[in-house]
Amino acid sequence: MKNYNYIFWTLLLIPVSLLVLLFFQFTVDDAYITYRHSFNLFQNGNLSWNNFGSREEAFSNPLFVIFGGLGIKIGLKPELPIKIFNLSILIFWFLRVKGLVKRLFRQQKAIIYTLFFWSFPVFIHAFSGLETFFFSFLLFEYLNSIYIGNQKTITVSSILLITRPEGLLFFLSSL
């Protein structure tokens, strides 16, 4: 029985590690809109696309503007703190799923773990530099907290609010 677990986790985690390495290098071009706002905010004190002339705001995620700016402040590329953050969310999300399925049969767990890690959109969105992955995780937590009747819906919906504009709908519905 124990050998099965080691074999399963080895067969799962080696390819997952390779996927992380592969997709960590990938950034969607739309993310650079956020990074430019990060740069302008932390280098010039101006939360705008333009440094001069009319103010143009085109970012959709104030939280990632701040993360990117903090990376710039400490001498990193703005996408690195965001990708590390999303990698930690990927790991945490898996641990949450693992905790939720602990009462299932071994074969059912194996299918869920495999689907979670072998879904290429998970990796594309986790390392794209966009807030889509984090927003999806928060939505998972929000819906899960509603399902189990947990009072953290207001906290999760507050973070949804600063992650994407449509987070306002979840925030208002939790009041």
Summary of the structure (lengths in Angstrom):
residues: 175
radius of gyration: 18.6
end to end distance: 47.6
largest distance: 67.4
contacts: 494
relative contact order: 0.12
helix: 71%
strand: 0%
